[in-house]
Amino acid sequence: MHSRRFVILIATGALLAGCARNLTRGESNLCEVHHTHMSKTKVPIGYGLMAQDEQSRARYTASTNAFPHAEESVGGGCMVPLFAAHRALIYSCPSCQTAREQWEREYDTKR
């Protein structure tokens, strides 16, 4: 009896592990910077300590005011949970995407 519950628990966990973590719940779908409606998109979740080079730090600083909804991935924390999701559902703003692309071009020409 206990082994059957264990098998069901493992099977359920394996199914849920591939599901996306929904980060849109309770969040507005209106971009606070561009005042446009955003769409939902799935992005990869990165686990572990992420290396931060100079460009990554500069992009993060710029993103908070100019393109907060242009993420290409989200951090999942340092420890990988037993049944970790591999993708996250987030809001994405097309104007934020355009602003990020412009920032990337300008950053590359300054180097």
LUMSENU-858463 format. One record per residue: residue in one letter; residue number from 1; x, y, z of N, C-alpha, C in turn. Coordinates in Angstrom, 2 decimals. Example, Ala and Ser with C-alpha at 12.3 -4.5 7.8 and 13.67 -1.06 7.14 Angstrom:
REM residues 2
A | 1 | 13.19 | -5.69 | 7.80 | 12.30 | -4.50 | 7.80 | 13.20 | -3.30 | 7.80
S | 2 | 12.85 | -2.25 | 7.08 | 13.67 | -1.06 | 7.14 | 12.90 | 0.03 | 7.87
***
This chain:
REM residues 111
M | 1 | 0.82 | -1.20 | 0.00 | 0.00 | 0.00 | 0.00 | 0.87 | 1.26 | 0.00
H | 2 | 1.89 | 1.29 | 0.87 | 2.76 | 2.47 | 0.93 | 3.56 | 2.62 | -0.34
S | 3 | 3.99 | 1.50 | -0.94 | 4.78 | 1.59 | -2.16 | 3.95 | 2.13 | -3.31
R | 4 | 2.66 | 1.84 | -3.33 | 1.79 | 2.36 | -4.38 | 1.66 | 3.88 | -4.25
R | 5 | 1.49 | 4.37 | -3.03 | 1.41 | 5.82 | -2.80 | 2.70 | 6.50 | -3.23
F | 6 | 3.81 | 5.84 | -2.93 | 5.11 | 6.40 | -3.29 | 5.23 | 6.51 | -4.81
V | 7 | 4.82 | 5.48 | -5.53 | 4.88 | 5.49 | -6.99 | 3.98 | 6.58 | -7.55
I | 8 | 2.79 | 6.75 | -6.99 | 1.86 | 7.80 | -7.43 | 2.47 | 9.17 | -7.15
L | 9 | 3.08 | 9.34 | -5.99 | 3.72 | 10.61 | -5.63 | 4.86 | 10.94 | -6.59
I | 10 | 5.69 | 9.97 | -6.89 | 6.81 | 10.19 | -7.81 | 6.31 | 10.50 | -9.21
A | 11 | 5.31 | 9.76 | -9.67 | 4.76 | 10.00 | -11.01 | 4.13 | 11.39 | -11.11
T | 12 | 3.40 | 11.80 | -10.07 | 2.80 | 13.13 | -10.06 | 3.88 | 14.20 | -10.07
G | 13 | 4.91 | 14.01 | -9.27 | 6.02 | 14.97 | -9.23 | 6.72 | 15.08 | -10.56
A | 14 | 6.92 | 13.96 | -11.23 | 7.58 | 13.97 | -12.54 | 6.74 | 14.74 | -13.56
L | 15 | 5.44 | 14.60 | -13.50 | 4.57 | 15.34 | -14.42 | 4.61 | 16.83 | -14.13
L | 16 | 4.59 | 17.18 | -12.85 | 4.59 | 18.59 | -12.47 | 5.92 | 19.25 | -12.74
A | 17 | 7.00 | 18.49 | -12.71 | 8.33 | 19.07 | -12.89 | 8.47 | 19.76 | -14.24
G | 18 | 7.83 | 19.24 | -15.25 | 7.93 | 19.83 | -16.57 | 6.99 | 21.01 | -16.77
C | 19 | 6.09 | 21.22 | -15.85 | 5.12 | 22.31 | -15.98 | 5.79 | 23.65 | -15.71
A | 20 | 5.22 | 24.68 | -16.26 | 5.75 | 26.03 | -16.06 | 5.26 | 26.59 | -14.74
R | 21 | 6.12 | 27.35 | -14.09 | 5.76 | 28.06 | -12.88 | 5.11 | 29.37 | -13.30
N | 22 | 3.90 | 29.63 | -12.83 | 3.14 | 30.80 | -13.25 | 3.51 | 32.01 | -12.39
L | 23 | 4.22 | 32.96 | -12.97 | 4.61 | 34.18 | -12.25 | 3.71 | 35.35 | -12.61
T | 24 | 2.59 | 35.08 | -13.29 | 1.68 | 36.16 | -13.68 | 0.52 | 36.30 | -12.70
R | 25 | 0.31 | 35.33 | -11.85 | -0.82 | 35.38 | -10.90 | -0.73 | 36.61 | -10.02
G | 26 | -1.81 | 37.35 | -9.98 | -1.88 | 38.53 | -9.12 | -1.12 | 39.73 | -9.66
E | 27 | -0.54 | 39.60 | -10.83 | 0.21 | 40.70 | -11.44 | -0.63 | 41.37 | -12.52
S | 28 | -0.43 | 42.65 | -12.71 | -1.12 | 43.39 | -13.76 | -0.51 | 43.02 | -15.11
N | 29 | -1.35 | 42.99 | -16.14 | -0.84 | 42.74 | -17.48 | -0.57 | 44.05 | -18.24
L | 30 | -0.51 | 45.15 | -17.50 | -0.22 | 46.46 | -18.08 | 1.20 | 46.87 | -17.69
C | 31 | 2.03 | 47.14 | -18.69 | 3.42 | 47.55 | -18.44 | 3.42 | 48.92 | -17.76
E | 32 | 4.08 | 49.00 | -16.62 | 4.10 | 50.26 | -15.87 | 4.98 | 51.32 | -16.52
V | 33 | 5.86 | 50.94 | -17.43 | 6.72 | 51.90 | -18.11 | 6.08 | 52.39 | -19.41
H | 34 | 5.60 | 51.46 | -20.22 | 5.07 | 51.81 | -21.55 | 3.55 | 51.90 | -21.61
H | 35 | 2.88 | 51.51 | -20.55 | 1.41 | 51.58 | -20.44 | 0.72 | 50.83 | -21.57
T | 36 | 1.30 | 49.69 | -21.94 | 0.71 | 48.82 | -22.96 | 0.38 | 47.47 | -22.34
H | 37 | -0.56 | 46.77 | -22.96 | -0.92 | 45.43 | -22.48 | 0.17 | 44.45 | -22.87
M | 38 | 0.48 | 43.57 | -21.93 | 1.53 | 42.58 | -22.14 | 0.92 | 41.22 | -22.43
S | 39 | 1.69 | 40.37 | -23.03 | 1.25 | 39.00 | -23.30 | 2.02 | 38.04 | -22.41
K | 40 | 1.44 | 36.88 | -22.21 | 2.12 | 35.85 | -21.41 | 3.08 | 35.08 | -22.31
T | 41 | 4.24 | 34.77 | -21.76 | 5.23 | 34.00 | -22.50 | 5.97 | 33.08 | -21.53
K | 42 | 6.48 | 31.97 | -22.05 | 7.25 | 31.04 | -21.23 | 8.74 | 31.26 | -21.48
V | 43 | 9.49 | 31.31 | -20.38 | 10.94 | 31.48 | -20.45 | 11.60 | 30.41 | -19.58
P | 44 | 12.87 | 30.10 | -19.84 | 13.57 | 29.11 | -19.02 | 13.83 | 29.64 | -17.61
I | 45 | 13.87 | 28.73 | -16.66 | 14.25 | 29.04 | -15.28 | 15.69 | 28.58 | -15.09
G | 46 | 16.54 | 29.47 | -14.63 | 17.94 | 29.13 | -14.36 | 18.14 | 28.92 | -12.87
Y | 47 | 18.75 | 27.81 | -12.52 | 19.04 | 27.50 | -11.12 | 20.55 | 27.60 | -10.88
G | 48 | 20.92 | 27.95 | -9.67 | 22.32 | 28.05 | -9.31 | 22.76 | 29.51 | -9.25
L | 49 | 24.02 | 29.69 | -8.94 | 24.58 | 31.03 | -8.84 | 24.93 | 31.50 | -10.24
M | 50 | 24.29 | 32.56 | -10.68 | 24.49 | 33.06 | -12.03 | 25.67 | 34.05 | -12.05
A | 51 | 26.58 | 33.84 | -12.98 | 27.71 | 34.75 | -13.13 | 27.22 | 36.10 | -13.64
Q | 52 | 27.75 | 37.16 | -13.07 | 27.35 | 38.51 | -13.46 | 28.57 | 39.26 | -13.96
D | 53 | 28.64 | 39.47 | -15.27 | 29.72 | 40.28 | -15.81 | 29.27 | 41.74 | -15.83
E | 54 | 30.13 | 42.61 | -16.31 | 29.83 | 44.04 | -16.33 | 28.57 | 44.36 | -17.13
Q | 55 | 28.43 | 43.73 | -18.29 | 27.26 | 43.98 | -19.14 | 25.98 | 43.51 | -18.46
S | 56 | 26.01 | 42.37 | -17.81 | 24.82 | 41.86 | -17.11 | 24.37 | 42.80 | -16.01
R | 57 | 25.34 | 43.32 | -15.25 | 25.00 | 44.26 | -14.17 | 24.42 | 45.56 | -14.75
A | 58 | 25.02 | 46.05 | -15.83 | 24.52 | 47.28 | -16.47 | 23.12 | 47.07 | -17.04
R | 59 | 22.89 | 45.90 | -17.66 | 21.57 | 45.59 | -18.23 | 20.52 | 45.53 | -17.13
Y | 60 | 20.86 | 44.90 | -16.02 | 19.90 | 44.80 | -14.91 | 19.53 | 46.20 | -14.41
T | 61 | 20.53 | 47.06 | -14.23 | 20.27 | 48.41 | -13.75 | 19.37 | 49.17 | -14.73
A | 62 | 19.66 | 49.07 | -16.02 | 18.85 | 49.75 | -17.04 | 17.44 | 49.17 | -17.11
S | 63 | 17.33 | 47.87 | -16.92 | 16.03 | 47.21 | -17.09 | 15.00 | 47.65 | -16.05
T | 64 | 15.44 | 48.00 | -14.87 | 14.48 | 48.34 | -13.82 | 13.64 | 49.56 | -14.18
N | 65 | 14.20 | 50.49 | -14.96 | 13.46 | 51.70 | -15.33 | 13.03 | 51.75 | -16.80
A | 66 | 13.78 | 51.10 | -17.68 | 13.53 | 51.24 | -19.12 | 12.84 | 50.04 | -19.77
F | 67 | 13.13 | 48.84 | -19.29 | 12.53 | 47.64 | -19.91 | 12.38 | 46.51 | -18.90
P | 68 | 11.52 | 46.70 | -17.89 | 11.37 | 45.70 | -16.83 | 10.71 | 44.39 | -17.27
H | 69 | 10.06 | 44.39 | -18.42 | 9.35 | 43.18 | -18.86 | 9.93 | 42.64 | -20.17
A | 70 | 11.28 | 42.53 | -20.20 | 11.96 | 42.00 | -21.38 | 12.85 | 40.82 | -21.01
E | 71 | 12.48 | 40.11 | -19.96 | 13.29 | 39.00 | -19.50 | 13.32 | 37.86 | -20.52
E | 72 | 14.49 | 37.24 | -20.65 | 14.63 | 36.07 | -21.50 | 14.72 | 34.80 | -20.66
S | 73 | 14.87 | 34.97 | -19.35 | 14.89 | 33.86 | -18.40 | 14.63 | 34.44 | -17.01
V | 74 | 14.36 | 33.57 | -16.05 | 14.18 | 34.00 | -14.67 | 15.03 | 33.11 | -13.76
G | 75 | 15.42 | 33.67 | -12.64 | 16.21 | 32.91 | -11.67 | 15.30 | 32.06 | -10.79
G | 76 | 15.76 | 30.85 | -10.54 | 14.98 | 29.94 | -9.71 | 15.57 | 29.73 | -8.33
G | 77 | 16.68 | 30.39 | -8.05 | 17.32 | 30.23 | -6.76 | 18.59 | 29.39 | -6.87
C | 78 | 19.33 | 29.32 | -5.78 | 20.60 | 28.60 | -5.78 | 20.42 | 27.09 | -5.74
M | 79 | 19.41 | 26.65 | -5.03 | 19.18 | 25.21 | -4.87 | 18.09 | 24.75 | -5.84
V | 80 | 18.34 | 23.62 | -6.50 | 17.35 | 23.07 | -7.42 | 16.40 | 22.18 | -6.61
P | 81 | 15.10 | 22.53 | -6.55 | 14.15 | 21.71 | -5.81 | 14.03 | 20.31 | -6.44
L | 82 | 13.57 | 19.35 | -5.65 | 13.42 | 17.98 | -6.13 | 12.58 | 17.93 | -7.39
F | 83 | 11.45 | 18.61 | -7.39 | 10.57 | 18.62 | -8.56 | 10.57 | 20.03 | -9.15
A | 84 | 11.69 | 20.43 | -9.69 | 11.87 | 21.79 | -10.19 | 11.21 | 21.99 | -11.54
A | 85 | 10.54 | 23.13 | -11.68 | 10.00 | 23.52 | -12.97 | 11.16 | 23.99 | -13.85
H | 86 | 11.03 | 23.80 | -15.14 | 12.08 | 24.20 | -16.07 | 11.75 | 25.48 | -16.81
R | 87 | 10.48 | 25.88 | -16.77 | 10.05 | 27.08 | -17.48 | 9.12 | 27.88 | -16.56
A | 88 | 9.06 | 29.18 | -16.81 | 8.18 | 30.07 | -16.04 | 7.30 | 30.85 | -17.01
L | 89 | 6.08 | 31.09 | -16.59 | 5.14 | 31.90 | -17.36 | 5.22 | 33.32 | -16.81
I | 90 | 5.61 | 34.26 | -17.67 | 5.77 | 35.66 | -17.25 | 5.04 | 36.57 | -18.25
Y | 91 | 4.88 | 37.84 | -17.86 | 4.36 | 38.83 | -18.78 | 5.53 | 39.43 | -19.56
S | 92 | 5.30 | 39.64 | -20.84 | 6.31 | 40.23 | -21.71 | 5.70 | 41.41 | -22.45
C | 93 | 6.44 | 42.51 | -22.47 | 5.98 | 43.73 | -23.12 | 6.77 | 43.93 | -24.41
P | 94 | 6.09 | 44.06 | -25.55 | 6.81 | 44.27 | -26.81 | 7.64 | 45.55 | -26.81
S | 95 | 7.17 | 46.59 | -26.16 | 7.93 | 47.85 | -26.09 | 9.18 | 47.67 | -25.23
C | 96 | 9.07 | 46.88 | -24.18 | 10.24 | 46.58 | -23.34 | 11.26 | 45.78 | -24.16
Q | 97 | 10.78 | 44.84 | -24.96 | 11.68 | 44.05 | -25.80 | 12.44 | 44.95 | -26.76
T | 98 | 11.73 | 45.89 | -27.38 | 12.36 | 46.83 | -28.32 | 13.38 | 47.70 | -27.58
A | 99 | 13.03 | 48.17 | -26.40 | 13.95 | 49.01 | -25.62 | 15.19 | 48.22 | -25.21
R | 100 | 15.01 | 46.97 | -24.86 | 16.17 | 46.14 | -24.49 | 17.08 | 45.93 | -25.70
E | 101 | 16.51 | 45.64 | -26.85 | 17.31 | 45.45 | -28.07 | 18.10 | 46.70 | -28.40
Q | 102 | 17.45 | 47.85 | -28.25 | 18.13 | 49.14 | -28.49 | 19.26 | 49.33 | -27.49
W | 103 | 19.03 | 49.02 | -26.23 | 20.06 | 49.15 | -25.19 | 21.24 | 48.24 | -25.52
E | 104 | 20.96 | 47.01 | -25.96 | 22.03 | 46.05 | -26.31 | 22.88 | 46.60 | -27.45
R | 105 | 22.24 | 47.15 | -28.49 | 22.98 | 47.72 | -29.62 | 23.87 | 48.88 | -29.16
E | 106 | 23.31 | 49.76 | -28.34 | 24.07 | 50.92 | -27.87 | 25.22 | 50.48 | -26.96
Y | 107 | 24.97 | 49.49 | -26.13 | 26.03 | 49.00 | -25.22 | 27.17 | 48.40 | -26.04
D | 108 | 26.83 | 47.63 | -27.07 | 27.85 | 46.99 | -27.91 | 28.69 | 48.02 | -28.67
T | 109 | 28.08 | 49.14 | -29.10 | 28.85 | 50.14 | -29.85 | 29.76 | 50.96 | -28.93
K | 110 | 29.45 | 51.00 | -27.64 | 30.28 | 51.74 | -26.68 | 31.55 | 50.98 | -26.33
R | 111 | 31.59 | 49.71 | -26.62 | 32.74 | 48.88 | -26.22 | 33.84 | 48.93 | -27.19
***
